[in-house]
Amino acid sequence: MQLTVKQIAEMIQGTIIGDEAVVIRGISGIKEAKEGDLTFIANRKYLSLLKNTKASAIIVSRDIKNTSNSPLIQVDNPSLAFGRVMSYVGPEEIRFTPGIHPTAIIGENVALGKDVSVQPYAVIEDYAAIGDRCIIGTGVYIGHYTTIESDCLIYPHVIIRERIRIGNHVIIHPCTVIGGDGFGFATVKGVHHKIPQIGTVEIGNDVEIGSSVTIDRARFGRTLIGNGVKIDNLVQIAHNVSIGDNTIVVAQVGISGSTTIGQNVVIAGQAGIIGHVAVGDNVIIGGKAGVTKDIPDNTHVTGFPAREKWEDMRFQAYLRKQPEMIERIKNLEERIEELEEMLREMNGNAENH
């Protein structure tokens, strides 16, 4: 890589503050950057690093002025802009040659689109349909009657069971299971009887699903993942859950059955949501929050049980004062006991007279 600041700014539609002729030879994080590197700041809490970074140019948001000795490139979204530069200068993209590897197993009446790549030891069962330009990784299993639309990337060892529908431009990372049975049992006299799960899973367009995610099929109907949803690693989504468009689900989240999640929701790491609740649009659920009831639109909740952020912060402040309050209560109890003893003595003296 050897580009001038001017060339990079043109690539990302940025505005330059400083010397546009500076040559950039590498990319790095702002703390690790050295002379010749391009870096970026997306989070304002790192602004203090501007003065000390050794980077030769920094991508920043448009409201950041020149508080650095190095040139700044102002853009609307620094993280996205830096990502575009990385795509341009990063390692060459790995490409898979279209075709079916000899070790792959393709069932009867399978429909394969144009330029599909099926890698070693993949299994595609009868009546499945794979759209144009899809890549089916090593050891992937695709069940009967499952449909995958165009331009999807299915990484190795993904399992997509029968009668599942997956949209266009979907990425599924290794070891994820789509369409496993929902956790449904009826308990009679202490014995757990399995309830058939005969529904499906539908995944929209432009969805990305991390590694080791489990999305269970519906008992009836469908489990739905909307368009543009991004799901991190190690997430559990139970049967009949519905997740609205452009929602983000961070690692280790658990969503119980028949829960409805709105659009543009952010569910932070390790949050848990009980079944049969509704989460509105534009909601933020904080890390490790426990959602036990419906959440209206445009609400930010934290804590367990989850409550509005301002309420939970006040509650947490009270909790931190508990040792002090306990000590005050002990002192008050001792003082009350002393007063009661004084009253008893006074009453006794009065009776003697």
N, C-alpha and C positions, 0 to 999 in steps of 0.2 A: 504494500500500500504506500502510495506517495501522492497525496492530493493537497492542494492549497486550501486555505480556509474559504476562499471565494468559491472554489469548486464544490466544497461540501455544502456551503450555504445555498448554492443553486440547486443542489440535489434535494434539499429538504425545505426549500422555500423559506429560508431564514434571513434575518437582517443582521448584518455584521456591525459590531462595535469594536474598533481596533484595527490591527493590521491584517488586511485580507490576503496578503502574500505569504503569510506564515505557512510552512510546509508541515503536513501531518503525516506521520509514518506508522502510527499504531493507534489502538483504542484501549481504554482501561477505565476502571473505576476511579473516582476522584481521589480516594486516599492512596491508591497504588500508582497513580499516573506519574510518568516521568516526562522529561523534555521530549517533544516530538509526538506526544500522545494527544488524542482527542478524548474528552470525558463529558459528563453531563450532570446536571442537578435537576431532579424532578421533585424532591421533597425539600420544602423550605427550611427544615431543621438543619440541613447541611450547608446553608448559605455561608456560615462562618468559615467553611473550608475554602471558599473562593480565594481568599487572600494568601493562603499558604500552599495551595496545590501547585505541583510542578508541571501540570498539563500545559500544552502549548495552545490549546483552545478549549472552550467550554460551551456546550449547548445549554441554554437556559430558557426560562419562560420569558414572554415579552415584557413583563413588568420589572424584570431584573436589569438594573443599570450596571455601569462598568465599575465594579468594586474589586476588580482583579487586574493584575499586571498583564494577563494574557487576553487575547481577543475573545469576545463573546459572540455566540450565534443565537439570536433570539428567535424562538419558534412558538407555535401555539401549544404544542405538547412535547416537552423535551424527551420523555421516555420513548414515545413513538418515533420521534425523529432519530434518536440514537439507534433505535432498532433498525431503521431503514439503512443507516450507514453500516451497521453490523452485517446486514444481509448483503450489502454490496462488497464489503471487504473481507467477510468471514470465509471460513473453509468452503470449498466447492460443495454444492448440494449433492447428496447421494441420490442417484437415479437408478430406478429398477427397470430393467428391460421388459417390455410387454411379453407375455407368454405364460405358459403353464409349466412349472418345473415337473420333471418326470416322476418325482416322488409324491406329488400332490394327488389327492383322491377327489375326483369330481363325479358326483352322482348323476342320475338320469334326469333328463329334462331340465338341466341347469341352463339359465340364460346368462351369457357373459357378454358385456358390452365391448366397445372398441378399446384397444390398447390396455387391457386389463393385465396386471401382473400377479400371478399366483406363485408364492414362494414355496420352498421345500416343506413337505409334510403337512401342508394345509389340507383341510377336509371341508368340502362344500357338498352338503347333502342334497337330496333330490328336490327338484322344483324351486331351488333358490334362484335369485336373480341378482346379478352384480352389474352395476352401471359402468359407463365409460370411464376409463383412466383410473380405476380403483387399484389400490395396491393391497393385496391380502398377504400379510406377513407369515413368516415361518411358524408352523404349528398352530395356526388359527383354526378354530372350528366354527362353521356357519351351518345352522340347523335347517331343517326342512321348511320350505315355503317362506324363508326369510328374504326380504328385499333390501338391498343396499343401493342407493342412488349413486350419482356420478361423483368423481373426484374425491373419493374417500380414502383415507389412509388408516389401515387397521394394522397396528403393530403386532409383533410376535406374541403368541400364546393368549390371545384374546378369545373368549368364548361368547358367541352370539347364538342363542338358542333358537328354537323353531318359531315361525310366524311372527318375527320381529320386523319392524319397518324403521329404516334409518335413512335420513335425508341426504342432501348434497353437501359436499365439502365438510364432512365430519371426520375428526381425528380421534382415534381411540388408542390409548397407550397400553403397554403390555400388562397382561394378567388380569384385565378387567372382565367381568362377567355381566352380560346383558341378557335379561330374561330368565334368570333363575327363579325357582318357585318362591312366591311370597310365603312369609312365615305365618301359616294359617293352620290352627289346630283347634279342635273341640274337645274339651276335657269332660269325660263321663266316668264317674266313680274312680277318679284318680288316674285314668288312662287317657293319654293324648291321642286323639284320632285325627289323621291328616285330612284337611279339606282341600279338594282339588283346586288348583290355580289355573284356570283355563283362559285367562285374558292374555293381553299382549303388552309390549312396550313400543312406543312410538317416539322416535328421536328426530327433532327438526333439522333445519339446515344450519350450517356454520357452527356446529356444536363441537366443543373439545372436551374429552373425558380423560382424566388422568389415569395413572396406574392403580391397579388393585381396587377399583371401584366396583360396587355391586348395585345393579339396578334391577329390582325384582319385577317379574311380570304381575299383572293385575289378577285378582281373583276372578272378577268379571270386567269387561271393558278394557281399559288401557291404563298403563303408567305412562305419563306424558312428560317429555323433556322438550321445552319450546325452542324456538330459533335463537341462535346466538348465545345459548347458555354455555358457561365455562365451569367445569367441575374439576376440582383438584384431586390429588391422590387420596386413597383410603376413605372414601365417602360411601355411606350406606343409604340407599334410597329404597324405601319399602314399597309394597304393592299399592297400586291405585293412587300414588302420589302424582300431583300435577305441578310442574314448575314452569312459570311464565318466561316469556322471552327476555333475553339479555340479563338473566340472573347469574350471579357468581356464587359458587358454593366452595368454600375453602376446606382444607384437609381435615379429615377425621370428624366431619359433621355426620350426624345421624338423623334421618327424617323418617318418622314412623308412618304407618299406613294411612291412606285416605286423607293426607294433608294436602292443602292447596297453597302453593306459593305464588305470589303475584309476579309482575314484571319488574325488572330493574332492581331486584332485591340483592343485598349482599349478606351472606351468612358466613360469619367469621369462624375460624378454626375451633373445632371441638364443641361447637354448639349442638344442642340436642332439641328436637321438636317432637312433642307427643303427637299421637294420631288424631285425626278428625278435627284439626284446627285450620283456620284460614289466616294466612299472612298476606297483608295488602301489598299494593304496589309501592316501590321506592322505599321499602323498609330496610333498615340496617340492624342486623342481629349481632351483638358483640361476641367476642371469643368466649367460649365456655358457658354461654348463656343457656338457660333451660326454659324453653317456651312451653307454657302449660295452658295458654288460652289464646284466643284470636288476637291479632295485632292489626290495628287500622293502618290505612295508607300513610306514608310519609312520617313514619315513627322510627325513632332510634331506641332500641332496648338493649339492656345489659343485665347481668346478674342472674341469680337463681333464687326463686322463680323470676323469670325475666320481667322487668318493669322498665318504664321510660328512663332514659339515661340519667336525667337530672334527679329523679326520685331515687334511683339506685345509688347514685353518688352521695346523696344525703344519708341514705341508709348505711352505706359503707363508712361514712364519717362518724356516725353514731357508734358503729361497731368498734372503730378504732379508739373511741373514748371509753370503752367498757372497763378496762383496768382502773382508769381514774375514777369512774363512777362507782365501781365496786368498793374502792378504797374510801370514797366519800360516804357511801352507805354504811360501811363498817364503823367509820368514825361517828356518824350520826346515831347508829344503834348504841354504841358505847356511851355517847353523851345522853341519850334517852334513858339508858339504864341508870346512869349516875343521877339524873333528875328524878327518876322514879324512886331511887333509894333515898334521896333527900326528902321527897314528899312523904315517904313512909316514916322517916324519922320525925318529921315535923308533925305528922298526924299522931304519932305515938306520944310525943311530948305534950301535945294538946290534950290528949285523953288523961294523962297523968295529972294534969292540973285541973 
